[in-house]
Amino acid sequence: MAIREILTVPDPRLKQVSKPVEGGVTDEIRALMDDMLETMYDAPGIGLAAIQIGVPLRVIVMDLAREGEEPQPRYFVNPEIVETIEETKPYEEGCLSVPDIFDQVERPARCRIRYLDYDGNQVDEWAEDLYAVCIQHEMDHLEGTLFIDYLSRLKRDRAIDKVKKAKIRAIREDAN
Ligand code: NI
């Protein structure tokens, strides 16, 4: 396992549409998911899509366990949303690719998803609460969409600017 670099805005790779995994969940895909999980825990975050470490495949990892709880890693290969309910709910979202920016996004409160798990088994289930928010946020990454794309242009530009400036600052501090 290895910790990989997480891409941040405005890296153009984050706007890429990710490709389906062909040939099922192989050891290679499992190794990718292991790296992604380690990278996500290190950040720390609760969800990560493969494109966030520069791999344009439809793969997501997640862990919604609260602090002090046992880890509950979840793995999604080729996830699809097959149904959503009409009711929407706002949630204050953040993203490892847009560090230190948080804002409200409104999404369907529940969604039914279908995906392959770590062992390659097909799962079909309903997601609600934080799980529904997180899977929809991560699945947006597979389409090249970030949560800041739902905000006003002004807010989005400001967010990107803030992340860019913070990165430059961090590089300068490293150099000193
Ligand atoms: Ni994200």
Backbone and ligand atoms as CSV (ligand in chain L), in Angstrom:
chain,resi,resn,atom,element,x,y,z
A,1,MET,N,N,0.848,-1.193,0.000
A,1,MET,CA,C,0.000,0.000,0.000
A,1,MET,C,C,0.880,1.238,0.000
A,2,ALA,N,N,0.330,2.288,-0.546
A,2,ALA,CA,C,1.105,3.527,-0.630
A,2,ALA,C,C,0.171,4.726,-0.586
A,3,ILE,N,N,0.669,5.790,0.018
A,3,ILE,CA,C,-0.092,7.041,0.022
A,3,ILE,C,C,0.233,7.781,-1.262
A,4,ARG,N,N,-0.812,8.139,-2.007
A,4,ARG,CA,C,-0.626,8.835,-3.279
A,4,ARG,C,C,-0.955,10.312,-3.108
A,5,GLU,N,N,-0.488,11.089,-4.070
A,5,GLU,CA,C,-0.758,12.521,-4.026
A,5,GLU,C,C,-2.205,12.790,-4.445
A,6,ILE,N,N,-2.900,13.625,-3.696
A,6,ILE,CA,C,-4.281,13.985,-4.041
A,6,ILE,C,C,-4.264,15.254,-4.895
A,7,LEU,N,N,-4.895,15.169,-6.067
A,7,LEU,CA,C,-4.975,16.326,-6.958
A,7,LEU,C,C,-5.924,17.357,-6.361
A,8,THR,N,N,-5.589,18.629,-6.536
A,8,THR,CA,C,-6.484,19.697,-6.074
A,8,THR,C,C,-6.829,20.622,-7.241
A,9,VAL,N,N,-7.928,21.354,-7.057
A,9,VAL,CA,C,-8.344,22.302,-8.092
A,9,VAL,C,C,-7.277,23.376,-8.277
A,10,PRO,N,N,-7.063,23.892,-9.468
A,10,PRO,CA,C,-7.802,23.631,-10.715
A,10,PRO,C,C,-7.148,22.566,-11.614
A,11,ASP,N,N,-6.627,21.488,-11.064
A,11,ASP,CA,C,-5.997,20.459,-11.897
A,11,ASP,C,C,-7.014,19.936,-12.922
A,12,PRO,N,N,-6.696,20.046,-14.228
A,12,PRO,CA,C,-7.684,19.684,-15.256
A,12,PRO,C,C,-8.081,18.211,-15.235
A,13,ARG,N,N,-7.243,17.363,-14.633
A,13,ARG,CA,C,-7.593,15.931,-14.579
A,13,ARG,C,C,-8.869,15.696,-13.776
A,14,LEU,N,N,-9.156,16.604,-12.831
A,14,LEU,CA,C,-10.366,16.457,-12.015
A,14,LEU,C,C,-11.641,16.652,-12.834
A,15,LYS,N,N,-11.502,17.228,-14.042
A,15,LYS,CA,C,-12.679,17.450,-14.893
A,15,LYS,C,C,-12.906,16.294,-15.873
A,16,GLN,N,N,-12.014,15.313,-15.829
A,16,GLN,CA,C,-12.110,14.166,-16.734
A,16,GLN,C,C,-13.276,13.254,-16.357
A,17,VAL,N,N,-13.856,12.601,-17.374
A,17,VAL,CA,C,-14.871,11.571,-17.105
A,17,VAL,C,C,-14.134,10.237,-16.967
A,18,SER,N,N,-14.360,9.536,-15.864
A,18,SER,CA,C,-13.651,8.275,-15.613
A,18,SER,C,C,-14.269,7.119,-16.389
A,19,LYS,N,N,-13.439,6.149,-16.733
A,19,LYS,CA,C,-13.886,5.004,-17.530
A,19,LYS,C,C,-14.271,3.830,-16.645
A,20,PRO,N,N,-15.240,3.023,-17.126
A,20,PRO,CA,C,-15.600,1.830,-16.352
A,20,PRO,C,C,-14.415,0.874,-16.241
A,21,VAL,N,N,-14.369,0.138,-15.143
A,21,VAL,CA,C,-13.379,-0.921,-14.970
A,21,VAL,C,C,-13.845,-2.110,-15.800
A,22,GLU,N,N,-12.968,-2.594,-16.668
A,22,GLU,CA,C,-13.302,-3.762,-17.506
A,22,GLU,C,C,-12.672,-4.994,-16.873
A,23,GLY,N,N,-13.353,-6.109,-16.988
A,23,GLY,CA,C,-12.744,-7.364,-16.537
A,23,GLY,C,C,-12.879,-7.643,-15.055
A,24,GLY,N,N,-13.802,-6.937,-14.388
A,24,GLY,CA,C,-14.098,-7.240,-12.994
A,24,GLY,C,C,-13.059,-6.706,-12.019
A,25,VAL,N,N,-13.223,-7.111,-10.762
A,25,VAL,CA,C,-12.356,-6.602,-9.698
A,25,VAL,C,C,-11.132,-7.507,-9.572
A,26,THR,N,N,-10.062,-7.105,-10.207
A,26,THR,CA,C,-8.818,-7.885,-10.209
A,26,THR,C,C,-7.932,-7.466,-9.038
A,27,ASP,N,N,-6.830,-8.179,-8.853
A,27,ASP,CA,C,-5.866,-7.810,-7.809
A,27,ASP,C,C,-5.323,-6.401,-8.037
A,28,GLU,N,N,-5.202,-6.035,-9.319
A,28,GLU,CA,C,-4.699,-4.703,-9.658
A,28,GLU,C,C,-5.669,-3.619,-9.157
A,29,ILE,N,N,-6.962,-3.870,-9.361
A,29,ILE,CA,C,-7.983,-2.914,-8.893
A,29,ILE,C,C,-8.006,-2.890,-7.363
A,30,ARG,N,N,-7.854,-4.069,-6.743
A,30,ARG,CA,C,-7.816,-4.115,-5.275
A,30,ARG,C,C,-6.614,-3.347,-4.739
A,31,ALA,N,N,-5.473,-3.455,-5.424
A,31,ALA,CA,C,-4.273,-2.711,-5.005
A,31,ALA,C,C,-4.518,-1.206,-5.118
A,32,LEU,N,N,-5.206,-0.806,-6.185
A,32,LEU,CA,C,-5.567,0.610,-6.347
A,32,LEU,C,C,-6.459,1.054,-5.183
A,33,MET,N,N,-7.454,0.229,-4.843
A,33,MET,CA,C,-8.387,0.585,-3.765
A,33,MET,C,C,-7.667,0.633,-2.417
A,34,ASP,N,N,-6.698,-0.262,-2.210
A,34,ASP,CA,C,-5.911,-0.244,-0.964
A,34,ASP,C,C,-5.147,1.084,-0.847
A,35,ASP,N,N,-4.523,1.499,-1.951
A,35,ASP,CA,C,-3.795,2.780,-1.960
A,35,ASP,C,C,-4.745,3.946,-1.714
A,36,MET,N,N,-5.904,3.878,-2.361
A,36,MET,CA,C,-6.872,4.964,-2.211
A,36,MET,C,C,-7.342,5.083,-0.767
A,37,LEU,N,N,-7.596,3.932,-0.140
A,37,LEU,CA,C,-8.078,3.956,1.248
A,37,LEU,C,C,-7.005,4.534,2.172
A,38,GLU,N,N,-5.769,4.093,1.968
A,38,GLU,CA,C,-4.672,4.588,2.797
A,38,GLU,C,C,-4.502,6.103,2.609
A,39,THR,N,N,-4.599,6.540,1.375
A,39,THR,CA,C,-4.477,7.966,1.054
A,39,THR,C,C,-5.601,8.761,1.719
A,40,MET,N,N,-6.826,8.194,1.666
A,40,MET,CA,C,-7.995,8.855,2.250
A,40,MET,C,C,-7.871,8.951,3.776
A,41,TYR,N,N,-7.445,7.864,4.427
A,41,TYR,CA,C,-7.279,7.875,5.889
A,41,TYR,C,C,-6.208,8.867,6.304
A,42,ASP,N,N,-5.158,8.958,5.495
A,42,ASP,CA,C,-4.037,9.836,5.822
A,42,ASP,C,C,-4.434,11.310,5.721
A,43,ALA,N,N,-5.377,11.615,4.823
A,43,ALA,CA,C,-5.690,13.022,4.493
A,43,ALA,C,C,-6.125,13.880,5.694
A,44,PRO,N,N,-7.088,13.546,6.561
A,44,PRO,CA,C,-8.033,12.446,6.452
A,44,PRO,C,C,-9.316,12.893,5.786
A,45,GLY,N,N,-10.010,11.909,5.181
A,45,GLY,CA,C,-11.301,12.199,4.556
A,45,GLY,C,C,-12.213,10.998,4.698
A,46,ILE,N,N,-13.466,11.143,4.220
A,46,ILE,CA,C,-14.431,10.042,4.351
A,46,ILE,C,C,-14.753,9.389,3.017
A,47,GLY,N,N,-14.285,9.993,1.904
A,47,GLY,CA,C,-14.534,9.390,0.597
A,47,GLY,C,C,-13.472,9.845,-0.389
A,48,LEU,N,N,-13.172,8.992,-1.364
A,48,LEU,CA,C,-12.175,9.356,-2.377
A,48,LEU,C,C,-12.491,8.616,-3.671
A,49,ALA,N,N,-12.444,9.346,-4.776
A,49,ALA,CA,C,-12.615,8.738,-6.097
A,49,ALA,C,C,-11.230,8.603,-6.741
A,50,ALA,N,N,-11.074,7.575,-7.582
A,50,ALA,CA,C,-9.755,7.278,-8.162
A,50,ALA,C,C,-9.158,8.465,-8.916
A,51,ILE,N,N,-10.002,9.244,-9.573
A,51,ILE,CA,C,-9.483,10.374,-10.351
A,51,ILE,C,C,-8.797,11.393,-9.433
A,52,GLN,N,N,-9.145,11.399,-8.157
A,52,GLN,CA,C,-8.503,12.340,-7.232
A,52,GLN,C,C,-7.027,12.002,-6.995
A,53,ILE,N,N,-6.628,10.761,-7.335
A,53,ILE,CA,C,-5.190,10.456,-7.326
A,53,ILE,C,C,-4.714,10.266,-8.775
A,54,GLY,N,N,-5.499,10.782,-9.723
A,54,GLY,CA,C,-5.062,10.813,-11.119
A,54,GLY,C,C,-5.353,9.565,-11.921
A,55,VAL,N,N,-6.169,8.655,-11.379
A,55,VAL,CA,C,-6.502,7.421,-12.099
A,55,VAL,C,C,-7.948,7.523,-12.598
A,56,PRO,N,N,-8.147,7.638,-13.924
A,56,PRO,CA,C,-9.496,7.893,-14.445
A,56,PRO,C,C,-10.342,6.624,-14.584
A,57,LEU,N,N,-10.551,5.935,-13.476
A,57,LEU,CA,C,-11.390,4.724,-13.458
A,57,LEU,C,C,-12.537,4.914,-12.483
A,58,ARG,N,N,-13.647,4.201,-12.757
A,58,ARG,CA,C,-14.845,4.361,-11.923
A,58,ARG,C,C,-14.716,3.529,-10.653
A,59,VAL,N,N,-13.897,4.031,-9.740
A,59,VAL,CA,C,-13.593,3.356,-8.473
A,59,VAL,C,C,-13.660,4.398,-7.350
A,60,ILE,N,N,-14.310,3.997,-6.245
A,60,ILE,CA,C,-14.494,4.899,-5.097
A,60,ILE,C,C,-14.207,4.124,-3.814
A,61,VAL,N,N,-13.610,4.780,-2.828
A,61,VAL,CA,C,-13.532,4.203,-1.485
A,61,VAL,C,C,-14.172,5.179,-0.507
A,62,MET,N,N,-14.593,4.642,0.630
A,62,MET,CA,C,-15.329,5.461,1.596
A,62,MET,C,C,-15.226,4.818,2.976
A,63,ASP,N,N,-15.269,5.635,4.011
A,63,ASP,CA,C,-15.412,5.110,5.371
A,63,ASP,C,C,-16.141,6.159,6.191
A,64,LEU,N,N,-17.355,5.820,6.626
A,64,LEU,CA,C,-18.197,6.786,7.328
A,64,LEU,C,C,-18.195,6.559,8.839
A,65,ALA,N,N,-17.279,5.704,9.324
A,65,ALA,CA,C,-17.212,5.452,10.773
A,65,ALA,C,C,-16.844,6.747,11.495
A,66,ARG,N,N,-17.477,6.953,12.649
A,66,ARG,CA,C,-17.141,8.141,13.434
A,66,ARG,C,C,-15.860,7.889,14.214
A,67,GLU,N,N,-15.309,8.981,14.752
A,67,GLU,CA,C,-14.097,8.864,15.534
A,67,GLU,C,C,-14.334,7.922,16.706
A,68,GLY,N,N,-13.412,6.994,16.931
A,68,GLY,CA,C,-13.538,6.056,18.037
A,68,GLY,C,C,-14.228,4.766,17.637
A,69,GLU,N,N,-14.921,4.776,16.486
A,69,GLU,CA,C,-15.562,3.549,15.993
A,69,GLU,C,C,-14.567,2.723,15.191
A,70,GLU,N,N,-14.844,1.435,15.073
A,70,GLU,CA,C,-14.045,0.563,14.210
A,70,GLU,C,C,-14.105,1.086,12.778
A,71,PRO,N,N,-12.997,0.995,12.031
A,71,PRO,CA,C,-13.052,1.400,10.618
A,71,PRO,C,C,-14.082,0.561,9.848
A,72,GLN,N,N,-14.785,1.211,8.928
A,72,GLN,CA,C,-15.772,0.513,8.087
A,72,GLN,C,C,-15.514,0.840,6.626
A,73,PRO,N,N,-14.394,0.333,6.076
A,73,PRO,CA,C,-14.086,0.669,4.690
A,73,PRO,C,C,-15.127,0.128,3.724
A,74,ARG,N,N,-15.486,0.944,2.738
A,74,ARG,CA,C,-16.421,0.512,1.693
A,74,ARG,C,C,-15.734,0.760,0.358
A,75,TYR,N,N,-16.006,-0.129,-0.576
A,75,TYR,CA,C,-15.359,-0.063,-1.883
A,75,TYR,C,C,-16.428,-0.152,-2.971
A,76,PHE,N,N,-16.287,0.662,-3.992
A,76,PHE,CA,C,-17.285,0.709,-5.070
A,76,PHE,C,C,-16.577,0.671,-6.421
A,77,VAL,N,N,-16.875,-0.337,-7.202
A,77,VAL,CA,C,-16.338,-0.410,-8.559
A,77,VAL,C,C,-17.523,-0.302,-9.517
A,78,ASN,N,N,-17.397,0.565,-10.514
A,78,ASN,CA,C,-18.464,0.829,-11.492
A,78,ASN,C,C,-19.821,1.113,-10.825
A,79,PRO,N,N,-19.852,2.019,-9.845
A,79,PRO,CA,C,-21.139,2.300,-9.183
A,79,PRO,C,C,-22.105,3.025,-10.122
A,80,GLU,N,N,-23.387,2.740,-9.909
A,80,GLU,CA,C,-24.438,3.420,-10.679
A,80,GLU,C,C,-25.533,3.832,-9.706
A,81,ILE,N,N,-26.140,4.977,-9.976
A,81,ILE,CA,C,-27.337,5.354,-9.215
A,81,ILE,C,C,-28.519,4.889,-10.045
A,82,VAL,N,N,-29.320,3.984,-9.511
A,82,VAL,CA,C,-30.419,3.437,-10.305
A,82,VAL,C,C,-31.757,4.089,-9.966
A,83,GLU,N,N,-31.815,4.792,-8.843
A,83,GLU,CA,C,-33.070,5.418,-8.436
A,83,GLU,C,C,-32.766,6.472,-7.372
A,84,THR,N,N,-33.498,7.581,-7.431
A,84,THR,CA,C,-33.386,8.563,-6.339
A,84,THR,C,C,-34.797,8.960,-5.929
A,85,ILE,N,N,-34.956,9.441,-4.706
A,85,ILE,CA,C,-36.267,9.948,-4.316
A,85,ILE,C,C,-36.299,11.453,-4.615
A,86,GLU,N,N,-37.514,11.999,-4.634
A,86,GLU,CA,C,-37.649,13.402,-5.009
A,86,GLU,C,C,-37.177,14.352,-3.918
A,87,GLU,N,N,-37.395,13.942,-2.675
A,87,GLU,CA,C,-37.026,14.793,-1.544
A,87,GLU,C,C,-35.523,15.058,-1.548
A,88,THR,N,N,-35.166,16.327,-1.383
A,88,THR,CA,C,-33.743,16.659,-1.323
A,88,THR,C,C,-33.391,17.174,0.066
A,89,LYS,N,N,-32.094,17.129,0.369
A,89,LYS,CA,C,-31.616,17.606,1.665
A,89,LYS,C,C,-30.314,18.372,1.459
A,90,PRO,N,N,-30.157,19.485,2.168
A,90,PRO,CA,C,-28.883,20.206,2.072
A,90,PRO,C,C,-27.861,19.600,3.032
A,91,TYR,N,N,-26.611,19.657,2.642
A,91,TYR,CA,C,-25.546,19.178,3.528
A,91,TYR,C,C,-24.302,20.017,3.273
A,92,GLU,N,N,-23.594,20.321,4.326
A,92,GLU,CA,C,-22.358,21.111,4.221
A,92,GLU,C,C,-21.239,20.183,3.743
A,93,GLU,N,N,-20.884,20.293,2.472
A,93,GLU,CA,C,-19.903,19.364,1.900
A,93,GLU,C,C,-18.502,19.958,1.853
A,94,GLY,N,N,-17.552,19.050,1.812
A,94,GLY,CA,C,-16.155,19.417,1.621
A,94,GLY,C,C,-15.552,18.399,0.684
A,95,CYS,N,N,-14.303,18.579,0.275
A,95,CYS,CA,C,-13.688,17.662,-0.687
A,95,CYS,C,C,-12.170,17.742,-0.550
A,96,LEU,N,N,-11.508,16.594,-0.566
A,96,LEU,CA,C,-10.051,16.587,-0.430
A,96,LEU,C,C,-9.373,17.292,-1.608
A,97,SER,N,N,-10.075,17.441,-2.725
A,97,SER,CA,C,-9.507,18.137,-3.876
A,97,SER,C,C,-9.786,19.638,-3.833
A,98,VAL,N,N,-10.579,20.052,-2.842
A,98,VAL,CA,C,-10.861,21.479,-2.626
A,98,VAL,C,C,-10.661,21.746,-1.133
A,99,PRO,N,N,-9.424,21.567,-0.638
A,99,PRO,CA,C,-9.203,21.557,0.797
A,99,PRO,C,C,-9.643,22.839,1.504
A,100,ASP,N,N,-10.214,22.648,2.697
A,100,ASP,CA,C,-10.599,23.742,3.593
A,100,ASP,C,C,-11.737,24.620,3.078
A,101,ILE,N,N,-12.473,24.130,2.080
A,101,ILE,CA,C,-13.649,24.860,1.597
A,101,ILE,C,C,-14.870,23.994,1.909
A,102,PHE,N,N,-15.889,24.612,2.479
A,102,PHE,CA,C,-17.117,23.885,2.800
A,102,PHE,C,C,-18.306,24.722,2.371
A,103,ASP,N,N,-19.292,24.070,1.796
A,103,ASP,CA,C,-20.502,24.812,1.433
A,103,ASP,C,C,-21.663,23.839,1.266
A,104,GLN,N,N,-22.874,24.417,1.326
A,104,GLN,CA,C,-24.073,23.583,1.263
A,104,GLN,C,C,-24.410,23.168,-0.158
A,105,VAL,N,N,-24.687,21.879,-0.290
A,105,VAL,CA,C,-25.159,21.342,-1.567
A,105,VAL,C,C,-26.444,20.579,-1.270
A,106,GLU,N,N,-27.412,20.711,-2.181
A,106,GLU,CA,C,-28.701,20.055,-2.019
A,106,GLU,C,C,-28.738,18.847,-2.953
A,107,ARG,N,N,-29.010,17.673,-2.386
A,107,ARG,CA,C,-29.050,16.451,-3.210
A,107,ARG,C,C,-30.238,15.596,-2.777
A,108,PRO,N,N,-30.647,14.642,-3.628
A,108,PRO,CA,C,-31.685,13.691,-3.209
A,108,PRO,C,C,-31.321,13.039,-1.866
A,109,ALA,N,N,-32.315,12.928,-0.984
A,109,ALA,CA,C,-32.054,12.445,0.368
A,109,ALA,C,C,-31.735,10.952,0.404
A,110,ARG,N,N,-32.242,10.198,-0.558
A,110,ARG,CA,C,-31.947,8.760,-0.615
A,110,ARG,C,C,-31.705,8.386,-2.063
A,111,CYS,N,N,-30.838,7.419,-2.268
A,111,CYS,CA,C,-30.638,6.915,-3.622
A,111,CYS,C,C,-30.331,5.427,-3.569
A,112,ARG,N,N,-30.758,4.739,-4.633
A,112,ARG,CA,C,-30.476,3.307,-4.724
A,112,ARG,C,C,-29.269,3.131,-5.635
A,113,ILE,N,N,-28.287,2.401,-5.152
A,113,ILE,CA,C,-27.047,2.259,-5.923
A,113,ILE,C,C,-26.732,0.800,-6.192
A,114,ARG,N,N,-26.000,0.604,-7.269
A,114,ARG,CA,C,-25.570,-0.737,-7.660
A,114,ARG,C,C,-24.077,-0.653,-7.982
A,115,TYR,N,N,-23.307,-1.586,-7.473
A,115,TYR,CA,C,-21.849,-1.538,-7.680
A,115,TYR,C,C,-21.235,-2.905,-7.402
A,116,LEU,N,N,-19.960,-3.045,-7.738
A,116,LEU,CA,C,-19.210,-4.236,-7.362
A,116,LEU,C,C,-18.388,-3.887,-6.120
A,117,ASP,N,N,-18.333,-4.817,-5.154
A,117,ASP,CA,C,-17.569,-4.546,-3.936
A,117,ASP,C,C,-16.125,-5.060,-4.082
A,118,TYR,N,N,-15.388,-5.039,-2.982
A,118,TYR,CA,C,-13.961,-5.408,-2.988
A,118,TYR,C,C,-13.730,-6.812,-3.542
A,119,ASP,N,N,-14.705,-7.697,-3.286
A,119,ASP,CA,C,-14.572,-9.087,-3.752
A,119,ASP,C,C,-15.204,-9.311,-5.120
A,120,GLY,N,N,-15.720,-8.242,-5.717
A,120,GLY,CA,C,-16.308,-8.369,-7.046
A,120,GLY,C,C,-17.763,-8.793,-7.034
A,121,ASN,N,N,-18.365,-8.830,-5.840
A,121,ASN,CA,C,-19.789,-9.171,-5.758
A,121,ASN,C,C,-20.640,-7.958,-6.102
A,122,GLN,N,N,-21.750,-8.210,-6.803
A,122,GLN,CA,C,-22.647,-7.096,-7.109
A,122,GLN,C,C,-23.534,-6.793,-5.910
A,123,VAL,N,N,-23.598,-5.513,-5.559
A,123,VAL,CA,C,-24.422,-5.066,-4.438
A,123,VAL,C,C,-25.466,-4.099,-4.986
A,124,ASP,N,N,-26.672,-4.199,-4.463
A,124,ASP,CA,C,-27.765,-3.314,-4.848
A,124,ASP,C,C,-28.402,-2.867,-3.539
A,125,GLU,N,N,-28.321,-1.578,-3.209
A,125,GLU,CA,C,-28.831,-1.141,-1.910
A,125,GLU,C,C,-29.243,0.323,-1.931
A,126,TRP,N,N,-30.032,0.703,-0.931
A,126,TRP,CA,C,-30.407,2.094,-0.756
A,126,TRP,C,C,-29.405,2.777,0.157
A,127,ALA,N,N,-29.060,4.000,-0.172
A,127,ALA,CA,C,-28.189,4.807,0.677
A,127,ALA,C,C,-28.997,5.979,1.196
A,128,GLU,N,N,-28.793,6.315,2.472
A,128,GLU,CA,C,-29.469,7.493,3.019
A,128,GLU,C,C,-28.529,8.240,3.950
A,129,ASP,N,N,-28.972,9.386,4.425
A,129,ASP,CA,C,-28.171,10.241,5.314
A,129,ASP,C,C,-26.799,10.519,4.709
A,130,LEU,N,N,-25.770,10.459,5.556
A,130,LEU,CA,C,-24.419,10.803,5.087
A,130,LEU,C,C,-23.957,9.874,3.954
A,131,TYR,N,N,-24.378,8.632,4.006
A,131,TYR,CA,C,-24.002,7.677,2.952
A,131,TYR,C,C,-24.521,8.154,1.585
A,132,ALA,N,N,-25.759,8.637,1.565
A,132,ALA,CA,C,-26.342,9.131,0.306
A,132,ALA,C,C,-25.594,10.374,-0.193
A,133,VAL,N,N,-25.261,11.268,0.732
A,133,VAL,CA,C,-24.528,12.484,0.359
A,133,VAL,C,C,-23.180,12.100,-0.235
A,134,CYS,N,N,-22.478,11.231,0.493
A,134,CYS,CA,C,-21.105,10.903,0.119
A,134,CYS,C,C,-21.041,10.145,-1.213
A,135,ILE,N,N,-21.927,9.176,-1.402
A,135,ILE,CA,C,-21.842,8.402,-2.655
A,135,ILE,C,C,-22.187,9.300,-3.855
A,136,GLN,N,N,-23.137,10.211,-3.678
A,136,GLN,CA,C,-23.481,11.109,-4.790
A,136,GLN,C,C,-22.333,12.087,-5.079
A,137,HIS,N,N,-21.696,12.566,-4.025
A,137,HIS,CA,C,-20.541,13.461,-4.182
A,137,HIS,C,C,-19.409,12.722,-4.916
A,138,GLU,N,N,-19.114,11.501,-4.473
A,138,GLU,CA,C,-18.007,10.743,-5.088
A,138,GLU,C,C,-18.343,10.356,-6.523
A,139,MET,N,N,-19.599,10.001,-6.766
A,139,MET,CA,C,-19.975,9.624,-8.131
A,139,MET,C,C,-19.921,10.820,-9.073
A,140,ASP,N,N,-20.139,12.014,-8.554
A,140,ASP,CA,C,-19.943,13.219,-9.358
A,140,ASP,C,C,-18.493,13.309,-9.859
A,141,HIS,N,N,-17.546,12.929,-9.005
A,141,HIS,CA,C,-16.130,12.961,-9.411
A,141,HIS,C,C,-15.905,12.116,-10.669
A,142,LEU,N,N,-16.642,11.013,-10.789
A,142,LEU,CA,C,-16.470,10.122,-11.945
A,142,LEU,C,C,-16.920,10.808,-13.238
A,143,GLU,N,N,-17.757,11.842,-13.094
A,143,GLU,CA,C,-18.214,12.609,-14.258
A,143,GLU,C,C,-17.425,13.911,-14.409
A,144,GLY,N,N,-16.434,14.115,-13.566
A,144,GLY,CA,C,-15.655,15.349,-13.640
A,144,GLY,C,C,-16.344,16.526,-12.975
A,145,THR,N,N,-17.289,16.241,-12.100
A,145,THR,CA,C,-18.033,17.302,-11.411
A,145,THR,C,C,-17.582,17.393,-9.955
A,146,LEU,N,N,-17.354,18.618,-9.493
A,146,LEU,CA,C,-16.961,18.859,-8.105
A,146,LEU,C,C,-18.111,19.547,-7.380
A,147,PHE,N,N,-18.132,19.445,-6.040
A,147,PHE,CA,C,-19.270,20.058,-5.326
A,147,PHE,C,C,-19.301,21.564,-5.531
A,148,ILE,N,N,-18.145,22.180,-5.776
A,148,ILE,CA,C,-18.146,23.638,-5.986
A,148,ILE,C,C,-18.802,24.019,-7.313
A,149,ASP,N,N,-18.982,23.038,-8.200
A,149,ASP,CA,C,-19.673,23.322,-9.464
A,149,ASP,C,C,-21.159,23.631,-9.240
A,150,TYR,N,N,-21.676,23.286,-8.048
A,150,TYR,CA,C,-23.078,23.585,-7.726
A,150,TYR,C,C,-23.225,24.983,-7.127
A,151,LEU,N,N,-22.100,25.620,-6.807
A,151,LEU,CA,C,-22.154,26.940,-6.171
A,151,LEU,C,C,-22.192,28.024,-7.246
A,152,SER,N,N,-22.397,29.258,-6.811
A,152,SER,CA,C,-22.383,30.377,-7.768
A,152,SER,C,C,-20.974,30.497,-8.344
A,153,ARG,N,N,-20.879,31.106,-9.498
A,153,ARG,CA,C,-19.585,31.267,-10.153
A,153,ARG,C,C,-18.606,32.032,-9.247
A,154,LEU,N,N,-19.131,33.025,-8.585
A,154,LEU,CA,C,-18.298,33.841,-7.695
A,154,LEU,C,C,-17.705,32.977,-6.577
A,155,LYS,N,N,-18.560,32.192,-5.943
A,155,LYS,CA,C,-18.101,31.342,-4.842
A,155,LYS,C,C,-17.092,30.305,-5.332
A,156,ARG,N,N,-17.376,29.772,-6.514
A,156,ARG,CA,C,-16.494,28.730,-7.083
A,156,ARG,C,C,-15.111,29.318,-7.389
A,157,ASP,N,N,-15.103,30.471,-8.053
A,157,ASP,CA,C,-13.830,31.117,-8.395
A,157,ASP,C,C,-13.036,31.455,-7.137
A,158,ARG,N,N,-13.751,31.924,-6.121
A,158,ARG,CA,C,-13.092,32.261,-4.857
A,158,ARG,C,C,-12.481,31.026,-4.208
A,159,ALA,N,N,-13.232,29.929,-4.253
A,159,ALA,CA,C,-12.755,28.675,-3.649
A,159,ALA,C,C,-11.471,28.206,-4.350
A,160,ILE,N,N,-11.491,28.219,-5.684
A,160,ILE,CA,C,-10.326,27.757,-6.449
A,160,ILE,C,C,-9.118,28.649,-6.153
A,161,ASP,N,N,-9.382,29.958,-6.084
A,161,ASP,CA,C,-8.325,30.916,-5.800
A,161,ASP,C,C,-7.688,30.664,-4.436
A,162,LYS,N,N,-8.540,30.378,-3.460
A,162,LYS,CA,C,-8.070,30.126,-2.099
A,162,LYS,C,C,-7.189,28.876,-2.051
A,163,VAL,N,N,-7.633,27.825,-2.755
A,163,VAL,CA,C,-6.865,26.571,-2.775
A,163,VAL,C,C,-5.519,26.792,-3.470
A,164,LYS,N,N,-5.540,27.541,-4.586
A,164,LYS,CA,C,-4.296,27.822,-5.314
A,164,LYS,C,C,-3.306,28.571,-4.429
A,165,LYS,N,N,-3.804,29.596,-3.747
A,165,LYS,CA,C,-2.937,30.413,-2.888
A,165,LYS,C,C,-2.374,29.599,-1.729
A,166,ALA,N,N,-3.233,28.749,-1.137
A,166,ALA,CA,C,-2.776,27.919,-0.007
A,166,ALA,C,C,-1.676,26.973,-0.472
A,167,LYS,N,N,-1.801,26.471,-1.694
A,167,LYS,CA,C,-0.813,25.530,-2.222
A,167,LYS,C,C,0.529,26.232,-2.448
A,168,ILE,N,N,0.458,27.418,-3.015
A,168,ILE,CA,C,1.690,28.195,-3.249
A,168,ILE,C,C,2.384,28.478,-1.910
A,169,ARG,N,N,1.560,28.845,-0.912
A,169,ARG,CA,C,2.111,29.109,0.427
A,169,ARG,C,C,2.811,27.873,0.979
A,170,ALA,N,N,2.169,26.725,0.824
A,170,ALA,CA,C,2.723,25.476,1.357
A,170,ALA,C,C,4.051,25.131,0.664
A,171,ILE,N,N,4.097,25.359,-0.647
A,171,ILE,CA,C,5.333,25.073,-1.391
A,171,ILE,C,C,6.461,25.987,-0.907
A,172,ARG,N,N,6.115,27.275,-0.698
A,172,ARG,CA,C,7.117,28.241,-0.219
A,172,ARG,C,C,7.632,27.838,1.158
A,173,GLU,N,N,6.714,27.422,2.039
A,173,GLU,CA,C,7.133,27.035,3.387
A,173,GLU,C,C,8.038,25.817,3.349
A,174,ASP,N,N,7.726,24.892,2.422
A,174,ASP,CA,C,8.559,23.700,2.267
A,174,ASP,C,C,9.971,24.076,1.827
A,175,ALA,N,N,10.042,25.092,0.977
A,175,ALA,CA,C,11.332,25.504,0.411
A,175,ALA,C,C,12.210,26.180,1.455
A,176,ASN,N,N,11.566,26.796,2.456
A,176,ASN,CA,C,12.333,27.518,3.471
A,176,ASN,C,C,12.924,26.601,4.533
L,1,NI,NI,NI,-14.690,15.152,-3.364
